[in-house]
Amino acid sequence: MPHDAPHRTPDSSRRQADPDQPLVPGRARIAALDVIRGFALCGIVLVNVRPIAAMGGFLPPAPAGADDGFAWLGLLTELRFFPIFALLFGIGFQLLLRSASNRAARPRLLLLRRLLALLVVGLAHHVLLWQGDILTVYAVVGLVVLLPSTWLPRWAVAGLAALLIAAAVISAGGQVSLVPGLFLLGSALVRYGVVDRLERSTRVPAVVGLVLAAGAAPAVWWQTRQLGDMGGADFNRAMTLAGVLIAGVYICALLIVLRTPLRPALQAVFAPLGRMALTNYLAATVLVLAAAPLLGGPPDTWSRATVFAITGAVLTAEWLFSTLWLRRYQQGPLEWLWRWATWARRPALRRTR
């Protein structure tokens, strides 16, 4: 048996899947993952406000030499939060496999249903609301890459992750090309036990963060040199490389701050958004589309202040809803439906006192 194979009790193959049990038996929810996911959601909403309002999912590139302020804002936001979400998806997928392996006879069937359900949601989001939807990509890549990788040894998964991320940068394929490698990287981090030790050290994220920051600095400088040719191959390579490295810096910084007295504040602000990330991601589209007609003018003419105001209003509404909802219920409404589809059995929703 491989070293990282999920532990199975003697009667695990005869157990019935029970969706009312915790996702990982015997272990508390990993709070850091909720905080990181909520933080990433905030950045993704900020980046997506104008594309969503444009309805087509994309905005025309700025003309060469133009600087409306968004190009420089993009150095901190564009493709900086998406890698975090993709990495967390791979982590969550592997954690669920580990849990389901001890609770269901055919754990990969659960994962298949989960990905197919996500595909349905993503297609509906894409067709009905916004062409820039990423959930469909997540579902397809999960089916083609992530699910088959569960039969590979962990060293192969880690190696493939590195190769695919490097290929995405070299090919200048943009954010979609990063998805397979980041999914596999998240899976590998679970299988090597990194996620289980996520909050045990300040030194490790500090060292890793410094290394990533040292690599991000020249990558960002390279990107600034390409601002006159936004959309070109060199710009995309620089943005992709810088995005992955800065995303890593953000994660390390959050892990460090979570080890300080600021931890309760970070959990209060970001964890509710992160625990209901799917619900909030889709709700943001609806809220932005509802607000756009009230502002007037095409989205590509909106000022940074307007974009920040919309983002703040959307996230505030979602934070309030998430906080109040989670006081009474275990999961967000769409998360609950997704879990129902995964386990093919209705799970409990209300919190038990």
C-alpha positions in Angstrom: 0.0 0.0 0.0 1.4 3.4 -0.9 2.6 5.5 2.0 -0.1 8.2 1.4 -3.0 5.9 0.7 -6.2 6.7 2.7 -6.6 4.7 5.8 -9.5 2.3 5.6 -10.9 0.5 8.6 -11.8 -3.2 8.1 -15.5 -2.5 7.5 -15.1 0.7 5.6 -16.1 -0.9 2.3 -19.4 -1.9 3.8 -20.3 1.5 5.3 -23.0 3.6 3.9 -22.1 7.2 3.0 -23.3 9.5 5.8 -23.3 13.1 4.7 -24.3 14.3 8.2 -20.9 13.4 9.5 -18.0 15.9 9.5 -16.0 16.0 6.2 -12.9 14.8 8.0 -13.8 12.6 10.9 -12.1 13.3 14.2 -10.6 16.6 13.1 -11.9 20.1 13.4 -12.5 22.2 10.4 -9.2 23.9 9.2 -10.0 27.5 10.0 -7.0 28.8 8.0 -8.5 27.4 4.8 -11.7 29.3 5.3 -9.9 32.5 6.0 -7.7 32.1 2.9 -10.7 31.2 0.8 -12.6 34.3 2.0 -9.7 36.5 1.3 -9.4 35.2 -2.2 -13.1 35.7 -2.8 -12.8 39.4 -1.9 -10.0 39.8 -4.5 -11.9 37.8 -7.2 -15.0 40.0 -6.7 -12.9 43.1 -7.0 -11.3 41.9 -10.2 -14.6 40.6 -11.7 -16.8 43.7 -11.1 -16.2 45.3 -14.5 -16.1 42.1 -16.6 -19.4 40.9 -15.0 -21.1 44.3 -15.6 -19.9 44.1 -19.2 -21.9 40.9 -19.5 -19.5 39.4 -22.1 -17.0 38.3 -19.4 -14.2 40.4 -21.0 -13.3 44.0 -21.4 -11.5 45.4 -24.4 -7.7 45.8 -23.7 -6.5 49.3 -23.0 -4.8 50.9 -25.9 -1.0 50.9 -25.9 0.4 53.4 -23.5 -2.9 54.1 -21.8 -3.0 54.2 -18.0 -6.4 54.6 -16.4 -5.1 53.4 -13.0 -6.4 49.9 -13.5 -3.2 48.7 -15.1 -1.3 49.4 -11.9 -4.0 48.2 -9.7 -3.8 45.0 -11.6 -0.3 44.4 -10.4 -1.8 43.6 -7.0 -5.0 42.0 -8.1 -5.1 40.5 -11.7 -4.5 36.8 -11.6 -3.3 37.1 -7.9 -6.4 35.6 -6.3 -7.5 33.1 -8.9 -4.5 30.8 -8.2 -5.5 30.7 -4.5 -9.0 29.5 -5.3 -7.7 26.9 -7.7 -5.1 25.6 -5.1 -7.8 25.4 -2.5 -10.1 23.5 -4.8 -7.4 20.8 -5.2 -6.9 20.8 -1.4 -10.6 20.4 -0.7 -11.0 17.6 -3.3 -8.2 15.6 -1.7 -9.5 16.2 1.8 -12.9 14.9 0.7 -11.4 11.8 -0.9 -9.6 11.1 2.3 -12.8 11.5 4.3 -14.9 9.5 1.9 -12.4 6.7 1.7 -13.3 5.9 5.4 -17.0 6.3 4.9 -18.1 5.0 1.5 -17.5 1.8 -0.5 -16.8 3.8 -3.7 -15.4 7.2 -2.7 -14.4 8.2 -6.2 -18.0 7.9 -7.3 -18.8 10.6 -4.7 -16.2 12.8 -6.3 -17.5 12.1 -9.7 -21.0 13.2 -8.7 -19.5 16.3 -7.0 -17.7 17.3 -10.2 -20.7 16.6 -12.4 -22.9 18.7 -10.1 -20.4 21.5 -10.3 -20.4 21.3 -14.1 -24.2 21.7 -14.1 -24.0 24.8 -11.9 -21.1 26.3 -13.9 -22.9 25.8 -17.2 -26.0 27.4 -15.8 -24.0 30.4 -14.5 -22.2 30.7 -17.9 -25.3 30.5 -20.1 -27.7 32.5 -17.9 -25.5 35.1 -16.2 -21.9 35.5 -17.1 -19.6 34.1 -19.8 -16.5 34.6 -17.6 -17.6 31.7 -15.3 -14.7 29.5 -14.1 -16.7 26.7 -12.4 -17.2 24.9 -15.7 -13.4 24.9 -16.2 -13.0 23.6 -12.7 -15.4 20.8 -13.2 -13.9 19.7 -16.6 -10.3 19.8 -15.4 -11.4 18.0 -12.2 -12.9 15.2 -14.3 -10.0 15.0 -16.8 -7.0 15.6 -14.5 -7.8 15.7 -10.8 -10.0 12.6 -10.5 -7.6 10.3 -12.5 -4.7 11.6 -10.5 -6.1 10.0 -7.3 -4.8 6.6 -8.7 -1.2 8.1 -9.0 1.4 8.0 -6.2 1.9 11.4 -4.5 5.4 12.0 -6.0 3.9 11.7 -9.5 1.2 14.2 -8.6 3.7 16.7 -7.2 5.9 16.3 -10.3 3.0 16.7 -12.7 1.9 19.8 -10.8 5.3 21.5 -11.2 5.5 20.6 -14.9 2.0 21.8 -15.6 2.5 25.1 -13.8 5.8 25.7 -15.6 4.1 24.9 -18.9 1.3 27.3 -18.2 3.8 30.1 -17.6 5.9 29.4 -20.6 2.9 29.0 -23.0 1.4 32.3 -21.8 -1.9 30.5 -21.6 -3.4 32.7 -18.8 -5.4 31.7 -15.8 -7.2 28.7 -17.4 -3.9 27.0 -18.2 -2.9 27.2 -14.6 -5.9 25.2 -13.3 -4.6 21.6 -13.8 -1.2 22.3 -12.2 -2.7 24.2 -9.2 -5.3 21.5 -8.7 -2.6 18.9 -8.5 -0.4 21.0 -6.3 -3.3 21.4 -3.8 -3.8 17.6 -3.9 -0.1 17.0 -3.3 0.0 19.3 -0.3 -2.7 17.2 1.4 -1.0 13.9 0.5 2.3 15.1 1.9 0.7 16.3 5.1 1.5 19.9 4.5 -2.2 21.0 5.0 -2.4 19.1 8.3 0.5 21.2 9.6 -0.7 24.4 8.1 -1.1 26.3 11.4 1.7 24.8 13.4 4.5 27.1 12.5 5.3 30.8 11.8 8.8 30.2 10.6 7.9 28.0 7.6 5.4 30.4 6.0 7.8 33.3 6.7 10.7 31.6 4.9 8.5 30.4 2.0 6.9 33.8 1.7 10.3 35.5 1.5 11.5 33.1 -1.2 8.3 33.7 -3.2 8.5 37.5 -2.7 12.1 37.4 -4.0 10.9 35.7 -7.1 7.8 37.9 -7.4 9.7 41.2 -7.5 11.5 40.6 -10.8 8.4 39.0 -12.2 6.3 42.1 -11.4 9.0 44.3 -12.8 8.9 42.3 -16.0 5.1 42.7 -16.1 5.4 46.5 -15.7 7.8 46.6 -18.7 5.0 44.9 -20.8 2.1 47.3 -19.9 2.3 48.9 -23.3 1.5 45.5 -24.9 -1.2 44.2 -22.6 -2.5 41.0 -24.1 0.8 40.1 -25.7 2.6 36.8 -25.1 5.3 38.3 -22.9 2.8 40.3 -20.8 0.8 37.1 -20.3 3.9 35.1 -19.3 4.9 37.8 -16.8 1.4 38.2 -15.4 1.0 34.4 -15.0 4.4 34.0 -13.3 3.9 37.0 -11.0 0.3 35.9 -10.2 1.3 32.5 -9.0 4.2 33.9 -6.9 2.2 36.7 -5.4 -0.7 34.4 -4.6 1.8 32.3 -2.6 3.0 35.4 -0.8 -0.6 36.3 0.1 -1.2 32.8 1.5 2.0 32.9 3.6 1.2 36.4 4.9 -2.2 35.2 6.0 -0.8 32.2 7.7 1.7 34.4 9.6 -1.0 36.9 10.7 -3.2 34.0 11.9 -0.5 33.2 14.4 -0.8 36.7 16.0 -3.5 38.3 18.1 -5.2 39.5 14.9 -6.4 35.9 14.3 -9.9 36.5 15.7 -10.4 39.6 13.5 -9.3 37.7 10.3 -11.6 34.9 11.1 -14.5 37.2 11.8 -14.0 39.1 8.5 -13.0 36.3 6.0 -14.2 32.9 7.4 -17.9 33.5 6.8 -17.2 34.5 3.2 -14.9 31.5 2.8 -17.3 28.9 4.3 -19.9 30.0 1.8 -17.6 30.7 -1.1 -19.7 28.9 -3.8 -22.9 30.7 -2.7 -21.1 34.1 -2.5 -19.2 33.6 -5.8 -22.5 33.1 -7.7 -24.4 35.7 -5.7 -21.7 38.3 -6.6 -22.6 37.9 -10.2 -26.3 38.6 -9.5 -25.6 41.6 -7.3 -23.2 43.2 -9.8 -25.6 42.7 -12.7 -28.4 44.3 -10.6 -26.2 47.3 -9.6 -24.7 48.0 -13.0 -27.8 49.6 -14.7 -28.1 52.0 -11.8 -24.6 53.4 -12.3 -24.9 54.5 -16.0 -22.2 54.4 -18.6 -20.3 51.4 -19.9 -18.2 49.5 -17.3 -14.9 50.3 -19.0 -15.5 54.0 -18.1 -16.0 53.4 -14.4 -13.5 54.9 -12.1 -11.5 52.9 -9.5 -13.7 54.5 -6.8 -16.8 53.2 -8.5 -15.4 49.7 -8.7 -14.2 49.7 -5.1 -17.7 51.0 -4.0 -19.5 48.2 -5.8 -17.1 45.6 -4.5 -17.4 46.9 -0.9 -21.2 46.9 -1.1 -21.4 43.4 -2.6 -18.9 41.9 0.0 -20.6 43.7 2.9 -24.0 42.3 1.9 -22.5 38.8 1.4 -20.7 39.0 4.7 -23.8 40.0 6.6 -25.8 37.2 4.9 -23.1 34.6 5.5 -22.6 35.5 9.1 -26.3 35.4 9.9 -26.9 32.2 7.9 -24.1 30.3 9.5 -25.5 31.0 13.0 -28.4 28.8 12.2 -27.1 26.5 9.5 -24.0 24.3 9.0 -23.4 25.3 5.4 -24.3 27.8 2.8 -27.4 27.0 0.7 -25.5 26.1 -2.4 -22.9 24.3 -0.5 -25.6 22.2 1.1 -27.2 21.3 -2.2 -23.7 20.5 -3.6 -23.1 18.1 -0.7 -26.5 16.6 -1.2 -25.6 15.9 -4.9 -22.2 14.5 -3.8 -23.5 12.0 -1.3 -26.8 11.3 -3.1 -28.5 11.7 0.3 -30.0 14.8 1.9 -27.7 16.1 4.7 -28.7 17.9 7.8 -28.7 21.7 7.3 -29.6 23.2 10.7 -27.0 23.5 13.3 -27.5 21.3 16.4 -27.2 23.0 19.7 
